[in-house]
Amino acid sequence: MAMAQMTEAFIEQMSDRDIKQMFDYLDNWYEDHKRDLEMKPLVVRAASVAMAEMTRRGIKCPSGDLN
């Protein structure tokens, strides 16, 4: 999945399991590539959209650098 696909509408269609996996992937990517100034804002935005949807669904967001 491309970063551009990680929109609110797309994430709303994902299963709880897929959203959790995507957030874990984004958190790992962020941890490994914090200094990539080009991609960092895209990752942070995608993670914030995922976190908002997780919160809306009552799913606890894991702790980490992205929240």
N, C-alpha and C positions, 0 to 999 in steps of 0.2 A: 504494500500500500504506500502510495506517495504522500508526502506531507500535505500536498494540496487537497487530497481527498479527505483529510481529517477535519471535516466541517461539522457543525452542530447537527445538521440533518443526517449526515452519514453515520455519525456516532450514535444518534438516537435509535438507529435501526440495528445496532450491534447487540449481541447478547451480553448479559452481565459478565460471563466468562471472558468473552473477547475484549470487552472494555478493560477488564482487569489485566489481561495479558498485554494489551496495547500500552496501558499505563506503565506496567513493569518494564516493557521494552524501552519506552521513552525515558524512564528514570535511569535505566542502565546506560542508554546512549548519552544522556546528559552527563552522567558521572564520568564517562570515558572521554567526552569531547567538549567539556565546558568552555574551552578556549576557541572553539570554532565559531567565530563571530558571525559568519554568514548563516549557519544553521541554527544556532542557539535560539534566536527569537521564534523560529518556526516550531522547534521542539517545545519551548515553553508555552506557546500558544496552543498547540495540540494537546499538551498535558493539561492546560487549564480548562479546555473544552471537555476533556475526558473526566477531569475531577468534578466539574459542574454537573455532568450527567450522572456520575457515580453518586454524588450528593443528592441529586434529585430522586434517584432510585433508592436511596437509603443505604447505599453501599459505603462502608468505611474506606476512606482513602488511606493507603499505606503511607507511613512516614518516610521521608527522604528529602533530598535536595529540592525537589520540584514543588513541595508544598509547605 
